[in-house]
Amino acid sequence: MTPGRPARRGAVAAGGRLALLVAASLLLGCGRAVDGVPTAAPPSGRPTSAAELERLVVGEVPSGLPRLPDDEVHPPAGHKRLEDVAAYAPDPERELDVLDSYGYRFGWERFWGRESGPITGVFVDQFEQRAGAGAYAEDLARNDAELYGGMLSDDPPELPANCRLLTVDTPVPETGLTDPAAFAWCWHGVFSVSVTAVAATRDDAVQEVGAVLEEQLALLPPA
């Protein structure tokens, strides 16, 4: 699986998205770049569909890594329904109930990387209410911190407000994580935004995560 994908309250699909990022790095041999330029949403521009949300997801990352086509990641990236996100969990039926209680609407995933080396993932999920987005981001951070270890910080100075940062300095082979990594989870109005970077060093990963988050949050409607 790949680093970044979710976990849930009491167990939100921990390691699902995060493990996906690791797996994506193994599927890049024929990776082709994908272009796209997102445009920031106006104050009243809250998406009403996943297609509208897609246009608000960053198209490039500061590291310059090429974007991976959604269908070259397994499971495919791109549009995420409640059922898709629930499938990352060990107990999908229970996860469906948890996500439904959060008011989960839809999401979008996107990845950047090459055949080997650094990889970056962005996960934007939209909820009915702010409380659902906040609870979801909090649960993801807590559960993935338990899975990967490392240091979890609330509102660290490197990131915007309402974010948590997990840094992993050493490999965690049992999860597929073989390089330093940084994981961030933020809530922004009705959106939960997660960014993950696997890089040569911890500092490189943190720098990538912070820069991507700044760009991504600026594209979303004001909180």
PAGUVO-722056 format. One line per 5 residues: number of its first residue (from 1); their letters; for each residue x, y, z of C-alpha. Coordinates in pm, 1 decimal. Layout:
BEGIN
NUM> A> X Y Z ~ ... $
! end
This chain:
BEGIN
1> MTPGR> 0.0 0.0 0.0 ~ 104.4 368.6 -3.2 ~ 186.2 618.7 276.0 ~ -90.2 869.4 314.4 ~ -409.3 675.0 267.6 $
6> PARRG> -642.7 686.2 571.2 ~ -728.0 528.9 902.4 ~ -1046.3 577.1 1127.9 ~ -1190.9 667.8 1468.1 ~ -1074.5 389.7 1684.4 $
11> AVAAG> -905.6 258.4 1369.9 ~ -960.5 487.8 1060.6 ~ -798.0 285.2 779.2 ~ -459.6 330.2 943.1 ~ -175.9 296.0 699.5 $
16> GRLAL> -407.6 243.8 402.8 ~ -330.9 565.7 217.4 ~ 12.2 595.9 373.7 ~ 101.8 245.7 266.6 ~ -28.9 323.5 -82.1 $
21> LVAAS> 236.8 590.6 -122.8 ~ 506.4 332.8 -52.1 ~ 351.1 93.4 -300.2 ~ 321.0 361.4 -563.0 ~ 698.8 394.8 -560.2 $
26> LLLGC> 715.0 34.3 -681.8 ~ 482.6 93.4 -976.9 ~ 655.2 379.8 -1153.2 ~ 864.4 202.8 -1413.8 ~ 647.4 322.3 -1704.0 $
31> GRAVD> 531.8 640.4 -1528.0 ~ 438.2 919.3 -1765.2 ~ 396.5 1279.5 -1658.6 ~ 51.4 1435.4 -1644.5 ~ -8.4 1806.4 -1684.8 $
36> GVPTA> -273.2 2022.6 -1523.3 ~ -301.2 2368.5 -1373.9 ~ -548.9 2414.3 -1085.0 ~ -727.8 2742.0 -1017.9 ~ -815.2 2867.9 -669.0 $
41> APPSG> -1182.6 2851.4 -575.5 ~ -1378.0 3172.0 -509.9 ~ -1509.5 3225.1 -153.4 ~ -1843.0 3065.9 -244.3 ~ -1686.1 2795.5 -459.5 $
46> RPTSA> -1729.7 2490.3 -237.4 ~ -1724.7 2187.1 -471.3 ~ -2051.1 2003.7 -529.9 ~ -1888.3 1702.4 -696.3 ~ -1558.4 1517.7 -708.0 $
51> AELER> -1498.2 1656.8 -1057.1 ~ -1514.1 2009.6 -915.6 ~ -1285.3 1909.9 -627.8 ~ -1029.0 1773.5 -873.9 ~ -982.0 2121.8 -1018.9 $
56> LVVGE> -879.3 2244.4 -672.0 ~ -603.4 1985.9 -616.6 ~ -244.4 2093.6 -681.2 ~ -110.3 1991.7 -1020.6 ~ 260.8 2023.2 -940.0 $
61> VPSGL> 484.4 1988.2 -635.9 ~ 783.0 2209.6 -540.1 ~ 1026.9 1918.4 -566.5 ~ 956.6 1902.5 -939.9 ~ 866.5 1533.2 -932.8 $
66> PRLPD> 655.6 1422.4 -1231.8 ~ 289.4 1356.0 -1165.5 ~ 177.1 994.0 -1185.1 ~ -128.5 901.7 -1390.5 ~ -406.2 795.8 -1153.7 $
71> DEVHP> -441.9 455.4 -1320.8 ~ -74.8 368.8 -1260.6 ~ -124.9 364.2 -883.4 ~ -286.0 62.7 -716.6 ~ -558.1 103.2 -608.8 $
76> PAGHK> -607.3 383.3 -865.5 ~ -575.7 738.3 -737.4 ~ -810.9 1018.2 -844.4 ~ -1178.9 1028.3 -744.7 ~ -1260.3 867.8 -410.1 $
81> RLEDV> -1607.5 769.1 -294.3 ~ -1696.9 681.3 61.9 ~ -1677.3 312.3 -36.4 ~ -1328.5 353.4 -182.5 ~ -1186.7 511.9 131.5 $
86> AAYAP> -1358.0 254.7 353.6 ~ -1189.9 -22.1 152.3 ~ -849.1 86.8 289.0 ~ -954.8 -28.6 635.3 ~ -921.5 -382.8 776.3 $
91> DPERE> -1298.8 -374.0 841.6 ~ -1458.4 -185.3 547.3 ~ -1815.7 -220.6 675.5 ~ -1730.2 -62.1 1007.4 ~ -1530.3 205.0 826.5 $
96> LDVLD> -1834.7 289.0 613.6 ~ -2032.2 360.9 929.5 ~ -1751.9 575.9 1074.2 ~ -1705.2 778.8 754.6 ~ -2079.8 822.9 721.6 $
101> SYGYR> -2095.3 955.1 1078.7 ~ -1826.4 1208.6 984.4 ~ -2036.4 1322.9 688.8 ~ -1784.7 1210.4 425.5 ~ -1881.3 1324.4 74.3 $
106> FGWER> -1595.2 1256.8 -167.4 ~ -1222.2 1297.0 -211.2 ~ -934.0 1316.3 -456.2 ~ -585.4 1162.1 -443.3 ~ -281.2 1253.1 -649.5 $
111> FWGRE> 79.7 1127.3 -655.2 ~ 416.0 1239.7 -791.0 ~ 735.7 1034.6 -826.8 ~ 969.2 828.3 -1042.7 ~ 1078.2 467.7 -1071.5 $
116> SGPIT> 1266.6 501.6 -742.7 ~ 1350.0 767.2 -488.4 ~ 1130.1 1048.5 -353.0 ~ 751.9 1037.9 -384.8 ~ 479.7 1281.8 -277.3 $
121> GVFVD> 108.0 1224.7 -223.0 ~ -182.7 1465.9 -171.3 ~ -523.0 1363.1 -34.2 ~ -813.1 1608.7 -20.9 ~ -1142.3 1490.7 130.9 $
126> QFEQR> -1463.9 1691.4 164.6 ~ -1722.4 1656.4 442.0 ~ -2068.9 1790.9 513.7 ~ -1950.7 1985.8 818.8 ~ -1627.4 2128.5 960.1 $
131> AGAGA> -1648.2 1900.3 1263.0 ~ -1633.1 1590.6 1044.1 ~ -1326.1 1712.9 858.0 ~ -1150.4 1798.4 1184.0 ~ -1230.9 1466.6 1348.9 $
136> YAEDL> -1119.0 1273.2 1042.9 ~ -783.6 1454.3 1020.3 ~ -726.4 1403.4 1392.8 ~ -800.0 1031.8 1372.4 ~ -573.9 981.7 1071.8 $
141> ARNDA> -285.6 1151.5 1250.0 ~ -327.9 951.9 1569.4 ~ -365.7 613.3 1402.2 ~ -87.6 656.9 1150.1 ~ 144.4 781.0 1426.2 $
146> ELYGG> 79.0 452.8 1604.5 ~ 154.3 260.7 1284.6 ~ 474.9 438.8 1180.4 ~ 608.6 564.7 1512.9 ~ 814.9 882.3 1483.0 $
151> MLSDD> 731.7 1219.6 1634.5 ~ 378.6 1364.5 1606.5 ~ 346.3 1741.7 1659.6 ~ 31.9 1955.0 1685.6 ~ 40.3 2290.9 1503.3 $
156> PPELP> 416.0 2275.2 1433.3 ~ 581.9 2600.1 1318.8 ~ 673.2 2447.2 981.8 ~ 306.1 2409.4 883.7 ~ -8.8 2625.0 860.2 $
161> ANCRL> -255.0 2634.6 1150.6 ~ -482.1 2337.6 1226.4 ~ -221.9 2082.3 1113.3 ~ -39.9 1788.9 1263.7 ~ 300.9 1667.8 1148.1 $
166> LTVDT> 453.1 1320.0 1181.2 ~ 819.2 1272.6 1092.8 ~ 985.0 933.8 1052.4 ~ 1365.8 943.1 1043.4 ~ 1442.1 574.1 1006.6 $
171> PVPET> 1293.0 295.2 793.1 ~ 990.6 100.4 915.8 ~ 1033.7 -211.5 698.9 ~ 723.4 -390.8 822.6 ~ 508.0 -111.0 675.6 $
176> GLTDP> 705.9 -84.0 351.8 ~ 857.5 252.3 449.2 ~ 1228.2 235.7 361.7 ~ 1325.8 605.8 357.5 ~ 1274.3 913.8 577.1 $
181> AAFAW> 925.6 1058.8 548.7 ~ 696.2 1335.2 665.7 ~ 317.4 1313.1 696.1 ~ 81.0 1604.3 759.8 ~ -292.5 1616.6 827.9 $
186> CWHGV> -484.5 1943.9 831.6 ~ -845.9 2053.5 847.2 ~ -958.7 2354.3 649.1 ~ -1328.5 2428.4 678.0 ~ -1512.9 2122.2 544.3 $
191> FSVSV> -1191.4 1976.8 397.3 ~ -938.8 1733.0 537.1 ~ -603.8 1772.8 359.2 ~ -320.6 1522.0 392.2 ~ 22.9 1549.6 233.2 $
196> TAVAA> 292.2 1284.3 250.8 ~ 651.3 1294.6 125.2 ~ 916.3 1024.7 119.7 ~ 1258.1 1180.1 55.3 ~ 1632.6 1137.3 95.4 $
201> TRDDA> 1626.7 1313.0 433.5 ~ 1373.1 1406.7 698.6 ~ 1431.6 1776.9 636.0 ~ 1370.6 1735.5 262.4 ~ 1045.1 1554.2 334.7 $
206> VQEVG> 926.6 1820.7 580.6 ~ 1013.4 2099.6 337.0 ~ 815.9 1930.5 58.4 ~ 513.8 1868.9 280.7 ~ 505.8 2227.3 407.7 $
211> AVLEE> 535.8 2381.2 61.5 ~ 269.5 2154.5 -88.3 ~ 31.9 2225.3 198.3 ~ 68.7 2600.0 157.8 ~ -19.5 2570.8 -210.3 $
216> QLALL> -303.4 2325.8 -158.5 ~ -478.7 2518.3 117.9 ~ -462.4 2836.6 -90.1 ~ -657.8 2664.0 -366.6 ~ -951.1 2566.0 -143.4 $
221> PPA> -1243.6 2795.2 -53.1 ~ -1175.6 3000.3 264.2 ~ -1233.1 2805.8 583.4 $
! end
